[in-house]
Amino acid sequence: MAIPGYQTYMLPILEFLADGQTRTAQEVIEAMALRFGVSADERKVVLPSGRAPLLSNRVHWALTYLRHALLIEAPGRAKSRITDLGRDLLKSQPKTVDRMFLVANYPEVAAFVGATKPEGEIPVGALAAAADSEVMSPEETLESVHRQLRSQTEHELLDRLREGSPAFFEKAVLDVLVGMGYGGSRIDAARHLGGTGDEGLDGLINEDRLGLDKVYVQAKRHKATVGRPDVQSFAGSLDGAHARKGVMITTSAFSPEARAFVSKIEKVIVLVDGEELASYMVEFEIGVQRKAEYRLHRIDDDFFEPSA
């Protein structure tokens, strides 16, 4: 089964803590995994950023909301214990405990999510309002929005590259490779070869700062899929230059036959399609400007741990 949304854990966590025992975060996570039958493979699923397991992230957010509602307390580092307020809630036998319930009944939670904040002031908890009400945690929502904005930028980059001249694209490709760390400076590391008589080789780049090996580049500003004949022709151009390594980059895609061809030949030819190219451009900030940067912070439990 799919990993339940963070709100699904709220009432089960209270029920798990109902005995009054102090439990570690890992004990709560384990209990929720058993309660909902989360498999071993599902426990390995991580957030898109890779920063944390999805299960622990969602349980963490459920605990966060319960703490803001004062239904549980933290008597120690990464530990949770039910409060009298939490016991009273369980005695009322609620059918469900979710974000809307907590906002409606506990002022501290309303303040946390921004329901009582002045206009224009948006706390982190308000991210939950944009999330799937049953599934995504605020952190997941932030990552989802980031992925959407990045995808939009990457699509716009490809459109601009396709609209530019072939010469501009060839030079842009060399800028990307230098940005990725090949060679040294743009002047020292890469040389634009495109033009009449280039014999199918658009650029030459040092594989390392010392220039111990050279990599030839071919840039194809195509809309149609690049097939095996084009790649095979590039391999022939490498033979003519007595070269062993090459990179072929396109604004479109490579056919399965083209990728199968490079996997069987002795030369090392790397194929980079349009989606990969745009992703590299954003990652290494080539052709884009950093608009804004947001940092996520977590409480440092060590800071609050009593010294010996």
C-alpha positions as CSV (number, residue, x, y, z in Angstrom):
1,M,0.0,0.0,0.0
2,A,1.0,3.6,-0.4
3,I,2.5,5.4,2.5
4,P,-0.4,7.3,4.2
5,G,-0.5,11.1,4.3
6,Y,0.9,12.9,7.3
7,Q,-2.6,13.7,8.7
8,T,-3.5,10.1,8.8
9,Y,-1.0,9.5,11.5
10,M,-2.3,12.1,14.0
11,L,-5.0,10.1,15.8
12,P,-3.0,6.8,15.7
13,I,0.0,8.6,17.3
14,L,-2.2,9.8,20.1
15,E,-3.6,6.3,20.6
16,F,-0.1,4.9,20.6
17,L,1.0,7.4,23.3
18,A,-2.1,6.9,25.3
19,D,-0.3,4.7,27.9
20,G,1.6,7.7,29.0
21,Q,5.0,6.3,28.2
22,T,7.7,8.5,26.7
23,R,8.6,7.3,23.2
24,T,11.4,8.1,20.9
25,A,10.7,9.4,17.4
26,Q,12.0,6.1,16.0
27,E,9.6,4.1,18.2
28,V,6.7,6.2,16.9
29,I,7.8,5.7,13.3
30,E,8.1,2.0,13.8
31,A,4.7,1.8,15.4
32,M,3.0,3.7,12.5
33,A,4.8,1.5,10.0
34,L,3.4,-1.6,11.7
35,R,-0.1,0.0,12.1
36,F,-0.4,0.8,8.4
37,G,1.5,-2.2,7.0
38,V,4.3,-0.1,5.4
39,S,6.6,-2.6,3.7
40,A,10.4,-2.7,4.0
41,D,10.7,-1.4,0.4
42,E,8.2,1.5,1.1
43,R,10.3,2.5,4.2
44,K,13.2,3.1,1.8
45,V,11.3,5.6,-0.3
46,V,12.7,9.1,0.2
47,L,11.6,12.7,-0.5
48,P,12.5,13.9,-4.1
49,S,15.4,15.9,-2.6
50,G,16.7,12.7,-1.0
51,R,17.1,14.4,2.4
52,A,14.9,12.1,4.4
53,P,12.7,9.0,4.2
54,L,9.1,9.8,3.2
55,L,7.6,7.8,6.1
56,S,9.7,9.5,8.8
57,N,9.0,12.9,7.2
58,R,5.3,12.5,7.3
59,V,5.3,11.1,10.9
60,H,7.5,14.0,11.9
61,W,4.9,16.5,10.6
62,A,2.1,14.7,12.4
63,L,4.1,15.0,15.6
64,T,4.8,18.7,14.9
65,Y,1.1,19.5,14.6
66,L,0.2,17.5,17.7
67,R,2.9,19.4,19.7
68,H,1.6,22.7,18.5
69,A,-1.8,21.7,19.7
70,L,-0.3,20.8,23.1
71,L,-1.7,17.3,22.8
72,I,1.8,15.9,23.2
73,E,5.0,17.2,24.7
74,A,8.7,16.7,24.2
75,P,10.2,15.7,27.5
76,G,13.6,15.0,25.9
77,R,15.6,15.0,22.7
78,A,13.4,13.5,19.8
79,K,10.9,12.2,22.4
80,S,7.2,12.5,22.7
81,R,4.6,12.0,25.5
82,I,0.9,12.5,25.6
83,T,-0.4,15.4,27.7
84,D,-3.6,15.7,29.8
85,L,-5.1,17.7,26.9
86,G,-4.3,14.8,24.6
87,R,-5.9,12.3,27.0
88,D,-9.0,14.4,27.2
89,L,-9.3,14.4,23.4
90,L,-9.0,10.6,23.3
91,K,-11.8,10.3,25.9
92,S,-14.1,12.2,23.6
93,Q,-13.5,9.5,21.0
94,P,-13.0,11.7,18.0
95,K,-13.6,10.0,14.6
96,T,-10.7,11.8,13.1
97,V,-7.9,14.2,14.0
98,D,-6.5,16.2,11.0
99,R,-5.2,19.6,10.2
100,M,-8.7,21.2,9.9
101,F,-9.8,19.8,13.2
102,L,-6.7,21.1,15.0
103,V,-6.9,24.5,13.4
104,A,-10.6,24.8,14.4
105,N,-10.1,23.6,18.0
106,Y,-6.6,24.7,19.1
107,P,-5.5,28.4,18.7
108,E,-1.8,27.4,18.8
109,V,-2.2,25.4,15.6
110,A,-4.2,28.2,14.0
111,A,-1.3,30.5,14.7
112,F,1.2,28.0,13.4
113,V,-0.5,27.6,10.0
114,G,-1.2,31.3,9.7
115,A,-5.0,31.4,10.2
116,T,-4.6,34.2,12.8
117,K,-1.5,36.0,11.3
118,P,-1.7,39.5,9.9
119,E,-2.2,39.7,6.1
120,G,1.0,39.2,4.2
121,E,2.7,37.3,7.0
122,I,3.1,33.6,6.0
123,P,4.6,31.1,8.4
124,V,6.1,27.8,7.3
125,G,3.0,25.9,8.6
126,A,0.9,27.7,6.0
127,L,2.5,25.5,3.3
128,A,0.1,22.8,4.4
129,A,-2.8,24.7,3.0
130,A,-1.4,24.3,-0.5
131,A,-0.8,20.6,0.0
132,D,-3.1,17.6,-0.7
133,S,-5.2,17.8,2.4
134,E,-4.8,14.0,3.1
135,V,-1.3,13.3,1.9
136,M,1.5,15.8,1.4
137,S,3.4,17.3,4.3
138,P,4.4,21.0,4.1
139,E,8.0,20.0,3.2
140,E,6.7,17.8,0.4
141,T,4.6,20.7,-0.9
142,L,7.6,23.0,-1.0
143,E,9.6,20.4,-2.9
144,S,6.7,19.8,-5.3
145,V,6.4,23.5,-6.1
146,H,10.2,23.7,-6.6
147,R,10.1,20.8,-9.1
148,Q,7.3,22.5,-11.0
149,L,9.1,25.8,-11.2
150,R,12.3,24.1,-12.2
151,S,10.6,22.1,-14.9
152,Q,9.0,25.3,-16.3
153,T,12.4,26.9,-16.5
154,E,14.0,23.9,-18.2
155,H,11.2,23.9,-20.9
156,E,11.8,27.6,-21.5
157,L,15.5,27.1,-21.8
158,L,15.0,24.4,-24.5
159,D,12.7,26.7,-26.4
160,R,15.3,29.5,-26.3
161,L,18.0,27.1,-27.4
162,R,15.9,25.9,-30.3
163,E,15.1,29.4,-31.4
164,G,18.8,30.5,-31.5
165,S,21.3,30.0,-34.3
166,P,23.3,26.8,-34.7
167,A,26.5,28.7,-33.9
168,F,24.9,30.1,-30.7
169,F,23.9,26.6,-29.6
170,E,27.3,25.2,-30.3
171,K,28.9,27.8,-28.1
172,A,26.2,27.4,-25.4
173,V,27.0,23.7,-25.2
174,L,30.7,24.4,-24.6
175,D,29.7,26.9,-21.8
176,V,27.7,24.1,-20.1
177,L,30.5,21.6,-20.3
178,V,33.0,24.2,-18.8
179,G,30.4,25.0,-16.1
180,M,30.3,21.3,-15.3
181,G,34.0,21.4,-14.5
182,Y,35.7,20.2,-17.7
183,G,39.0,21.9,-18.2
184,G,39.8,25.3,-16.7
185,S,38.5,28.6,-17.9
186,R,36.2,29.0,-20.9
187,I,39.2,30.3,-23.0
188,D,41.6,27.6,-21.8
189,A,39.3,24.6,-21.7
190,A,37.1,24.8,-24.8
191,R,37.5,25.7,-28.5
192,H,34.7,26.2,-30.9
193,L,35.2,24.3,-34.1
194,G,31.8,24.7,-35.8
195,G,31.7,26.0,-39.3
196,T,32.6,25.1,-42.9
197,G,34.9,22.2,-42.9
198,D,34.4,21.2,-39.3
199,E,34.0,17.6,-40.4
200,G,31.1,17.1,-38.0
201,L,33.0,18.3,-34.9
202,D,31.6,21.4,-33.4
203,G,33.9,21.8,-30.3
204,L,36.9,20.6,-28.5
205,I,37.2,20.6,-24.7
206,N,39.8,19.5,-22.2
207,E,38.7,16.6,-20.1
208,D,40.7,18.0,-17.2
209,R,42.5,21.2,-16.2
210,L,45.8,19.9,-17.4
211,G,44.5,19.0,-20.8
212,L,45.7,15.4,-20.5
213,D,42.9,14.2,-22.8
214,K,40.6,15.9,-25.3
215,V,36.9,15.4,-25.8
216,Y,35.2,16.4,-29.1
217,V,31.7,17.8,-29.1
218,Q,28.9,17.7,-31.6
219,A,25.8,19.9,-31.0
220,K,22.6,19.2,-32.8
221,R,19.9,21.8,-32.6
222,H,17.2,19.4,-33.7
223,K,13.4,19.0,-33.1
224,A,13.3,15.5,-34.6
225,T,14.8,12.5,-32.7
226,V,18.5,11.9,-33.5
227,G,18.9,8.4,-34.9
228,R,21.7,6.0,-35.2
229,P,23.0,7.3,-38.6
230,D,23.8,10.7,-37.1
231,V,25.6,9.1,-34.1
232,Q,27.4,6.7,-36.3
233,S,28.6,9.6,-38.5
234,F,29.9,11.4,-35.3
235,A,31.8,8.3,-34.4
236,G,33.4,8.4,-37.9
237,S,34.4,12.0,-37.4
238,L,36.2,11.0,-34.2
239,D,38.1,8.4,-36.2
240,G,39.2,11.2,-38.6
241,A,40.4,13.3,-35.7
242,H,42.2,10.2,-34.1
243,A,40.0,10.8,-31.0
244,R,38.7,8.3,-28.5
245,K,36.1,10.4,-26.7
246,G,33.1,12.5,-27.7
247,V,29.9,14.1,-26.4
248,M,26.9,14.5,-28.6
249,I,24.3,17.0,-27.4
250,T,20.9,17.7,-28.8
251,T,17.9,19.8,-28.0
252,S,15.6,16.8,-28.9
253,A,16.1,13.1,-28.0
254,F,18.1,10.1,-29.1
255,S,16.5,7.0,-30.5
256,P,16.9,3.7,-28.7
257,E,19.0,2.4,-31.7
258,A,21.3,5.4,-31.3
259,R,21.9,4.7,-27.6
260,A,22.3,1.0,-28.3
261,F,25.0,1.8,-30.9
262,V,27.2,3.8,-28.5
263,S,27.0,1.1,-25.8
264,K,28.6,-1.4,-28.2
265,I,31.5,0.5,-29.7
266,E,35.0,0.8,-28.3
267,K,35.0,4.6,-28.3
268,V,33.4,6.5,-25.4
269,I,30.5,8.6,-26.7
270,V,28.2,10.2,-24.3
271,L,24.7,11.2,-25.5
272,V,23.0,14.2,-23.8
273,D,19.4,14.8,-24.8
274,G,17.4,18.1,-24.4
275,E,16.0,17.3,-21.0
276,E,19.4,16.4,-19.6
277,L,21.0,19.5,-21.1
278,A,18.3,21.8,-19.7
279,S,18.7,20.1,-16.3
280,Y,22.5,20.7,-16.4
281,M,22.0,24.3,-17.3
282,V,19.8,25.0,-14.3
283,E,22.0,22.9,-12.0
284,F,25.2,24.7,-13.0
285,E,23.4,28.1,-13.6
286,I,24.3,28.5,-17.3
287,G,21.8,30.8,-19.1
288,V,19.8,31.3,-15.9
289,Q,19.9,33.7,-12.9
290,R,19.2,32.7,-9.4
291,K,15.9,34.4,-8.5
292,A,15.5,33.4,-4.9
293,E,16.9,31.0,-2.3
294,Y,15.0,29.5,0.6
295,R,16.5,27.5,3.5
296,L,14.7,25.0,5.6
297,H,15.7,24.8,9.3
298,R,15.2,22.1,11.9
299,I,15.6,22.3,15.6
300,D,19.1,21.3,16.8
301,D,18.3,18.9,19.6
302,D,21.9,18.8,20.7
303,F,21.7,22.6,21.5
304,F,18.9,22.0,23.9
305,E,20.3,18.8,25.4
306,P,21.4,19.4,29.0
307,S,25.2,19.3,29.4
308,A,26.7,16.6,31.6
